[in-house]
């Protein structure tokens, strides 16, 4: 997927954890092979060209496209799997794949805490220790090496943190209404939610919306908090985010 993945697993029988890790990594490689829009032979590329029917694809393709359709509905079209008229589920695949990998590892006997980080988007399950929650640093998009916030998973059995923005990859988020790069006053949007599949989608959609509309929309979503940073170094947060910082 063109990025780095890291795994932090606490507890569990070593052989079972190693097997679960191997299965999770294989699943990530398979997701890349099936969904990559950069591979001409991937199922998604062949589907987009009309060379393969949806019912002939791996079951994961229909699953992801159904989730993407739900994301498009909830975001009123600000999240989309269409890019310049072509099928492109990139905006949901990484979050979905990372979440799935984390849940596979967490199913290993005795594992009590799992963190999977895929290119800065993180799925947390359980906890790292009896008295310690998972904590995730959110990079400051305007100050290299700095932190804009630290998110704590205290009190939650599962939590995800996803960021969308222009600091690392430039203007790569597309406005679905125009098919061109989103014109926005934001440099980053970080979303905190139970599942990374949705956190990833919501961060992308809110970034395309811009600070005012993006914040209003994130406030309307249940169990979702957001941290939005504008190009003018203004920080805007949803009302419940403070309870997640620490």
N, C-alpha and C positions, 0 to 999 in steps of 0.2 A: 504493500500500500504506500510505499515511498516514505515511510516514517519508522521510528524506533518504538518498540514495545518493551515494557518491563513488567515483571511479576514479583509480588511480595506475598508469600504464603506463610501463615502462622499455624502451627499445630499440624496434626495429621501424621499418619504412618508414612515414613519416608518413601517406601516403594510405591504406595498408593498415590502419594503426591507427585512423584516423578512421572507415573503413568498418566495422571490427570493433566499435568503440564504438557506432556508430549501430545496428548489428545487435543488440548486447547491450541497449541502452536500449529498442529496439523490443520485444525479448523480455520485458523487465521489464514494460512497459506491457501486453503481451499476457497475461502471467501474471496481472496484476491484473484485466484484463477477463474472463478465463476463470474465475479462482478466487475472486474477491471475494465474500464473504458479505454485503457491504453493497450490492451491485448486484442488483436483482431480475432483471435480464436476463442475468446471468453464467451460464455453463454449469453451474457448481457449484450455484448457487441453483435453477436449473431442474431439475437432477438431483435435488436434495434434495426438491423439491416433486412429483417424479414426472412432470414434464412432458417429460423428456428421458431417453432410455436411455443407458447408459454407452457402448455401441458407437456411438452417434450423436454423442458428445462428441469434442472434439479429442483426439488420441492422448496428449497430456500429462496428461490427467485420469486415465486408466488407469495411466499411469506413476507419478504421484504417489500414487495410492491404493494401488498395490502396495508402494511404499516405506513408506507409512504403516502398512500391515498388518505389514510386517517390523518397524517400530519398535515397534508394539504388542506383537508377539510377544517381542522382545528385552527390553522393559521390563516384561513380565508384566502388561500392561494399564495401566500408569501413563501411557503416552502413548496418546492416543485421538483419533480424528477425529469422535467423536460428542459433541455438546454439547446437552444437554436433549433428547436423542432425535433431533437433527437433524445431518445431515452437515456437518462443518466442518473442513476440512483446513488451517486457518490455521496451526497449529503447525508444519507442515513446509514450507509453500509458500515462505515468504521465504528460508529457508536454501537450499532447492533452487534457487530462482530466482537467488539471488546466486551460488551455485556455478556454475550453468550460464552465467551472464553472464561470470564470470571465465574460464571455459574457452574461451568463444567468443573473447574478446579475446586470450588466450594463444596461440591458433592463428594469430594474425596473423604473417606472415613476419618473422622477426628479433626478435620481442618476447621479452625474456629475464626480465621480471619483471612481475607483475600483482597488484594489490591492489584488491579491490572490497569496499566497506563499505556494508552496508545496515542503517541504523538501529543501528549499533554491533556488528553481527555481521559478521565479516570472513573472506573467503577469500583466502589468499595462495598464489601460484604463482611458482616461480622465486625470484629475488632482485633487490633494487634495485641492487646493484653487485657488482663482482668480489669484494670483501672485506667486504661488509656484508650481513647478513641483514635480513629484515623484522622489525620490532618493533611490538607492539601494546600500548597501555596499557589496563588494565582499571580502569574507574571504581570508586571507593570508594562504595558505596551509602549509607554513613552520614556521609560528609563531602563535601559538594558541591564539585566542582572538584578533589578529591584523587584519587590513584591507589592502588588496592589492590595492584597488581602490574604488571609489564611482561613480556609474553610474547615470546620470541625464536624465530624460525623457523630458527635456525642448524642446518645439517645436514639440513634437510628440503626437498624439492622442492615440497611442498605442505603447507599447514597452515591450519587454520581455528580461529577463536575465536568462541564464542557465549555470550551471557549471558542468563539468565532471572531475573526478580526483580520486586520490588514498588516499587523506588525511583523509577522513571520513570513507570510506568503504573498504579501501585496494584495492588490484589489482582485481577489478571486471569487468573492461572493457575487452572484448574479441576481439582478432584479427580475423576477419572473415576468413582470408586466412588459419589460422592454427587451429582455434577452441580452442586455449589456450589463457591465459591472454596476453594482448598486451605488448610487450617489447618496452618501450618508454622512452625517456629522459624527459618526462613531468611529473609534479605532478598535474597540473590542467589546464583546458581550460575553459574560460568563454566566452560565445557568447552572443552578443547583437543583437537583430533582432526584427521586429515588432511582430512576432507570436511565442509563446512559443513552439508550436508543432515542428516548424523547429529549433528554437534555441537549444532545447533539443537534437534533432538528430545531428545537426552540431557539438555540443560540444563533443558528444560521438565519432563521426567519426574522428574529428580533433585530439582528444586525442590518438586514436589508430594509427593515421598516424605518430605522432611524431612532434617535434617542427618545423623542416624545411618544411616538406611537408604539415603539418597542417596549418601553417601560409600562405604558398603560396596558398593553396586551399581556405581558408577563404577569402583571398584578392580577389579571383575571383568571389565570390558570391555577388549579388546585395543587398544593404541595410543590410549588415551583417558586424559586427565588432567583433574582438576577442582579448582576453588578455590571453597569454600563459605563464606559469611559469614552468621553468625546475627544475629538482632535484638539479642543481647547483646554484639555486637562480637567474637565468637569466630571465628577463622579456622581452617578445617579444609581440608587438602589431601590429594590422593592421593599415594602414595609417590614417583611419578616426576615430579611437577610441578616440583620444584626444578631439574631438568635443563633445563626449558623456560623458566626465568626469566632475565632478563638484559637 
